[in-house]
Amino acid sequence: MSESCKIFIDGSAGTTGLRIHDRLANRPGITLLTIDEADRKNIEARAAVINQSDLTFLCLPDAAAREIVPLIRPEVRVLDTSTAHRTAPGWVYGLPELHGQRVRIAAANRVAVPGCHATGFLTLAAPLVALGLASPDTPFACYSLTGYSGGGKSMIADYRAENRPAALDAPRPYGLALHHKHLPEMQTIAGLTQPPLFCPIVADYYCGMETILPLQMSALKADAATVARELAGYYAEEQMITVHPLGEGTQNGFLAANTLAGSDRLEIFCLPNADGSQMQLISLFDNLGKGSSGAALQCMNLMLGLEETTGLAMDPA
């Protein structure tokens, strides 16, 4: 990394882009490039600024991310926070804690930042498959609860509106046709032969995510204690992921989804039933932290050869 690394955020007005901007604005060794407001939607002007940068974050809708990439010089390092390139050839998936990914991210010029729900699922399911505890054709089902910030500026405005509808007072499952933009990466990165059954839920709190993977132990090749032990071993050297011992870590039998709001870390809970025939694996994190801007900055640090946790929040706000 040079004495001052030139960073551009394409789409800095959106929720993710603004958060990344705020977290880098006063960081030593970083120079944030800017673009005139009049050129913010001009693709040639944006490409010109990107090509002056050492690394650019794409915080854009999928179509806009796909449109700009062909105009970027190969040597410019790119972190795409959209869904556009998460399973695309030539792109590295930006979840360093999955074995082998850290080295790939550090060497890559094109990295796709994971989706928030996908992060919750993959940190649980991908090690099970990689370690041989679950087969690739395991019919996983997954529930994931998010704060309303996950819906971006329009959803934030809806939830904060003075005369909002009463429906927003209650949790709301969505993606009810079992189609969600995170499903391709969830299947591909976990190495599954079929996508999981996935139910996302948005609720009336700002940020925080809780992803639940219920398991019938008869469908796995290990008992609950082995699963907890193997997950702990898989993440043993990780600074940003903690695995709680079997049956431990809950808040008097509850787990509040906003517990890690403001943190860039993720915690995993391994919760069996009384006879061990079933268990729930739960990942708890901030959809705006490890599920978004924190993940992007973690990947940026690796790509720039910096200490991986530089600028990351280790504790809740």
HUSULQUI-V972776 format. One record per run of one state. SS is the DSSP state (@ for helix, = for strand, . for the rest). FROM is the first residue (numbers start at 0). TO is the last residue. If there is no record, write none. Layout:
((SS/FROM/TO) (SS/FROM/TO))
This chain:
((./0/3) (=/4/9) (./10/13) (@/14/23) (./24/28) (=/29/32) (./33/35) (@/36/38) (./39/41) (@/42/49) (./50/53) (=/54/57) (./58/60) (@/61/68) (./69/75) (=/76/79) (./80/90) (=/91/92) (./93/99) (@/100/106) (./107/108) (=/109/111) (./112/114) (@/115/129) (./130/139) (=/140/146) (@/147/159) (./160/164) (@/165/168) (./169/170) (=/171/173) (./174/181) (@/182/189) (./190/195) (=/196/202) (./203/207) (=/208/215) (@/216/218) (./219/222) (@/223/233) (./234/239) (=/240/242) (./243/249) (=/250/250) (./251/252) (=/253/253) (./254/264) (=/265/271) (./272/276) (=/277/284) (./285/287) (@/288/302) (./303/316))
